[in-house]
Amino acid sequence: MTEKEKEKITDLSKCNFKKMHSYFVQKSEERKAMSKEEKKKIKEQNEEIVKEYGFCIIDGHKERIGNFKIEPPGLFRGRGEHPKMGMLKKRVNPEDVIINCSKDSNIPKPPDGHKWKEVRHDKNVTWLASWTENVQGQVKYVMLNPSSKLKGEKDWQKYETARKLAKSIDKIRREYQEDFKSKEMRIRQRAVALYFIDKLALRAGNEKDEDQADTVGCCSLRVEHIQLHDHKDGKDYVVVFDFLGKDSIRYYNEVSVEKRVYKNLQLFMQNKSTGDDLFDRLNTTVLNKHLNELMEGLTAKVFRTYNASITLQDQLEKLTDPDYTVQEKVNMKMFFFFFFFFFLQILAYNRANRAVAILCNHQRAVPKTHAKSMENLKAKIEAKKEMVQDAERQYKDAKHEHKRNGSAKNKIESPR
């Protein structure tokens, strides 16, 4: 929008977007009306694109690339009530893109009439291309697929660090519990923050700029984000958390904490207004530095991995029937047993996974198509009800017919 247009258009509610809406509705209907042959042709074209751009060679191995398509221009949505919502995301041109590959590789060719911003050969990073988007000034990357060897090794290292923490967790907990009584306020704050990260799997949290969404983590909690209750719902020393976490997902939790933690929180909140930091003498850098001193490679994030893994393991042990052994499956040789066994295992795993999601506050935003999907489901339910009613009517008619005629040939037994 030009400066002249900005002066002319001051209220978007007075603008008529019906033509644009009709255009997209028409395109949607055209896609739905495609024949099988047309859909197959488009699928084949997409597969050819994936073959050309969707793979790379790393250390002699063919690896799948995760996201090789650059997002087209459009309006920035952001997560939650983002202050930059509605800003224009400009088109990314080849002149904005940095390519990262080996010197002896076939360097991708830019579109005709264009050139890459830079072609570099940095073997110390895992990204293949990068550019800076204009709305938030963030660097975006083309990375490898999660199933790739490098990604797998990174995940393996993450869980190995969590296993290492399992051997030291009791000692670390004793230390931060001792620090609840420290004479230094900064050490007390660090201990209470670590207690929350450990017990509630809170993210550490980083400071945000004014032009970023107001999301917080443990270290960036403000006084307004917690409420203290001596007694609540039959529990003592209850802390009520209510704040927006990562991706503007609301975190609400009522937790009964140790008495010393509760008293420390009261102390931290003294003479502070609602907008003041709860842990005013702590930040993520200081916390992670302390954690690394306790155990090499330990960060606040490792606690989430450890606690999520332990929760999953504990839940699986509780929910899995110990009587169902592999030997029994072999001996019984029954399809029903195999089916029932795997059903129970999947059910147990899903329930255990749900417990981890609750611990880590993993929630999914309501999809845009949710309302439409619910309407379709309701329509299907109504159609099934009508089918049942029709079947019941047919059954009654047939029963009456049998009584009138009394023919054994037309006899219909009542369903059991």
N, C-alpha and C positions, 0 to 999 in steps of 0.2 A: 504494500500500500504506500503510495507516494504521500508527501507532506500535504499536498493539495487535497488528496482524497481523505486524509485524516481530518482535515478541517471540515470537509463536507459531511463525512460519516461520523456521527457522535454517539449514535444509539443503534446497536446491531439488531435490537428487537423490531426496528422499523424496516429492516432490510428483508427482501423477499428471496428466500433460498429455494423456492419450490422447483424451479427448473433444474437446479443442481440435484435436489433430492430425487426428482423424477428420473434424471439421467442414471443415477446409481441404482435405483429400483429396477429400471429397464435392463441395465447390465446384469443385475442379479438374476432377473427372470430369464435372460438369454442364456446364462450359464446353466440354469436349472433345466432349460429346454433342449440342451445339447443332446445329440444322439450318442450312442455308445462309440461309434466310429470317431466322432469328433473328440470325445473325451480321451479315447485311446491315443489319438494323434497328439493331443496336448501333453499327455503323459509321456509319450515317447520323446517329444521335444525337450521336456524337462529332464528326462533321463540322460539325453545327450549333453545337456548343459552341465549336469552333475559329473558326467564322465570327464568333461573337459576341465571344469573348474573346481570340482568337489574333492579332489585328491592331490596329495603331494608325496614326495619321496624324502624320508628322513632316515639317515643312517642306513640307507639301502632298503628300507621297508616302506611299502605303500601305506599311507595313513589317510584317513578320512578327515576332511576339513569341516569344522563346525558350521560357521556362518560366513559364506563367501559372497552373499548379496548385501549391498549397501542399501540402507533404508532410503526410500524416496522422500522428496520434500513433503512437508505437511505441517500441521499444527502440533505443537508440543503439548502432551498431556501430563506427563509426570505422575508421581504417586501421590495419592491423597490430595490435600488442598495445597498444591505446589504454587509458590508465588509467581512462577514464570509460565504457568498454564496459559495456553492460547498463543504463545509466541511462535513465530514462523521458523520452522527448521528448513534451512536453505538446502538446495541441491548440492551434493558432494561431487565435485568434478575430479578427473584424474590428476589435475594439477594440485589437488589437496591431499593426495594419497601417497604414503611412503610404502614401498615394497621392500620386504626383507627376505632374501634368499641367498643361496650359496653362489660363489663367483662362477662356477662351472655349470650352473643350472640354466634351463630355458626360461629366461625372464619373460613374464607375461607381457604381451603387447598392449599398449593403451589404445583406446579407440582412435580412429583416423582423425588427424588434425589436433591431437592432444599428446601430452607427455606426462609422465609421473613426476610428482614433486621431488622424489628422491628414490634411488635404488641403493639400499645398503646391504651389507653382508655381516650381520651381527649374530654370531652363533651362541651368544650368552642369553638370548631371550627366546620365547616359544611362539611369539606372534609372527604372522606372515605378512600382514599389511596393517596400516594404522592411519587414522586421520583425526582431526579435531573438529567436533561438532560445534555449531555457532551459538547455541542457546546457553549452555552451561560452561562451555569451554573445556569439556571433558574429552580425553583421548579415547577413541573407540578402536577396537582391535578385531582383526580376523584371526581366530584361534583354531586349534585342533579340536576335533570331535572328542567328547568325554570318553569314548571307547579307545582312544589312541594310547600308545605305549607311554608317552611322556605324561599324559594326564593320569594314567593308571599308577605310574610310579609316584607321582605327587600325592595321590590319594593314599597309597600304601605308606608313604612317609608320615602322612598326617595321622593315620591310625597306629603306626608304630610309636609315635610320640605319645599318643593317648595311652597305649599299653605301658609305656615307660612311666607315665603319670600314675597309673594304677599301683605301681610299686612304692610310690612316694606320697600318695594322697593322704594317708593317715598322719604322717609327719607334718605335712603342709597344713593340714587342718588343725593339728595341735598348736602349731606356731601362730596361725592367725587368731585362734581362740585366746591364746595368751596375750596377743596384741590388743584385744578388747580392753584390757586394763592398763594399757600404756599411758605414761604421763604426757606423751607428745600427741597432740591432736591429729597431726598428719598421719601418724601410724595407726591411730584408732580408726580414722576414716578409711585408710587403706584396708584395714582388717575387715571392717563391716562391708565395704564394697566387694571384697574377695569372697566373703560369706554369701552375699547375694548371687555373685557370678557362679559360685560353686553349687549352692542349694537350689537356685531358681533358673540356672542356665541363661542368665541375662547376658546380652552382648555388652562389650565394654563401653561403646559409645564414643563418638568424637565430637569436637566442637563444630558448629555449623555457622556458615555465613548467613547474612540477612536474606540473600537471594536464594537460599536453599530451604527445602521443606523442614518444618520444625519437628524433627524426629530426634529421639534421645535414646541413650543407653544408660548403663549403670553409672559410669563416671560423670555423665552430663545431666543426671537427674536434678530437677529443681524441687524446691519445697512444695510447690503446688502439685507435684506428681504423687505425693504419698500422704496418707492420713493415718494417724495413730489412734488405736482404741485399746484401753486397758482390758476391756472385756467385750467380746462380740460373738454372738451366736454360740455361746457356751465355750468359747476359747479365750485364753488369756494372751495378752501382748500381741495383738493383731495389727499387722501393717497392711494397708490397702494401697496397692499400686494401680495407677490409672494414667497411662501416657501413650503416645504414639511411638512405636518402635520402627524398625527397618521397613521400608516401603509403605510407611504410614499405616501399618497394621496396628490396631489398638491392642495394648497389653493391659488386661485387667485381672488382678489376682488378689485374693485375701489370704494372707499367710500368717500363721502363728509362729513367732520367732523366739529365740532365746531371750531371757530377761535382760541380759547384759547388752545384747544388740538393741533391744527396745530402748533401754536407758540411754545408750549412746546416740540413737536417732533423736531422742528428745533434746539431748545436749547439742547436736549438730544444728537443730532447727531454732535454737534460742536466738532471739534478737534478729531474726531474718524475715524478710518479706517473702511473699509467695513466688516472686520471680527470681529469687536468689538461688545459687547453686547449693545443693544439699552437701556435696563433697567439695567444698571450696578450696581445699588444700590438696586436691588430687586430680590427675588427668591420666589419660590412657597410656601416654609415654612413660610416666613415672611408675604406673602399675605394672606394665609389661617388663620394665627394667628390673623391678623387684622380683617378678616371677621368674625371669631368666636367671637371677642369682640363686633362686631356690632350686631350679632344675634347668639345665641347658635346653633351649628350644621351647620352653614353656611360655605360653601366652594365654590371655583370657579366652581366646578362641578354642584352645586345646581343652579347656574345661567343658565347653559345650559338646565337643566331640566325645570326650570321655563319658560325661553324664548321659548323653544320648545313647551311647553304646551299652553302658551298664544298664540303663533302663530297659532297652530292647532285650538284652540278655536275661534280665530278671523276669520280665513279663513273659518271655518265651518259656522259661522254666516253670512258671506258675500255670500258664495256660496250656502247655503241652502235656498230654496224658503220658506218664512214664510207662504205662503198660503196653503202649503200641511200639513194639520193637521191630527191627528189620527181620529178625529170625521168625517172628510170628507171621509177618507178611509172607515170607517165603513158604512157611509151613501151610498156611491156610489156602493159598492159591485161589483166592476168590476175588473176582472182579469187584464185587460190591465192597469188600473190605478195603481194596486198594483205593477205590473211589472215595469211600468214607474217610479213610485215613488221611488222604491228601486234602480233602475238604476241611478236616479238623486242623491240619497243619497250616493251611492257608488262612483259615479263620483266626487261629492263634497268632499268626504272624501279623495279620492286619490289625488285630486288637493291640498287639505289642507296639506296632508302628504308630498307632493312634496315641498311645501313651507318650511316645517320644515327641510327637507333634504337639501335644498339650504342654509338655515340659519346655520345649523350645519355642512355643508360641508360633508355630507354623500354621498359618491360615491362608486360605485361598479367597481372593476377592470374588464377588458375585459376577459371573460372566455376563457379557452384554446380551447374550441370547437366552439368558435364564428364563425371562418372562415368556418368550416364545416357546421354549422347550416345555415349560409347565403347561402352557395352553395345549400343546400337542399331546402331552401325557394325559391331560384331563379328557381330551377328545377321544383318545384311545380307550380310556377307562369307560367313558359313556358308551362307546361302540360295543365294548365287551359286555356291558350290562344289558344292552339291547339284545345282543346275541343270546345271552343267558335267558332273558325273558321270552324271546322267540322259541327257544328250545323247550322251556317250561310249558308254553302254550301248546306247542306241537305234542308234547308228552300227554298233556291233559286231553287234547282232542283225540289222540290215539287211544287213550284209556277209555274215554266215553264211547268211541267207535267199537272197541272190543266188547264193552258191556252190552251195547245194542245188538251186535251181530253174534257175539258169543262164539266166534270162530277160533279154533285152536291155531289156525294158520296166522291169524292177526294178533295172537296173544303177545302182549308186551309185559315183561316183568319190570317191577319197580326197581329203579337204580339203588344200589346199596351204598 
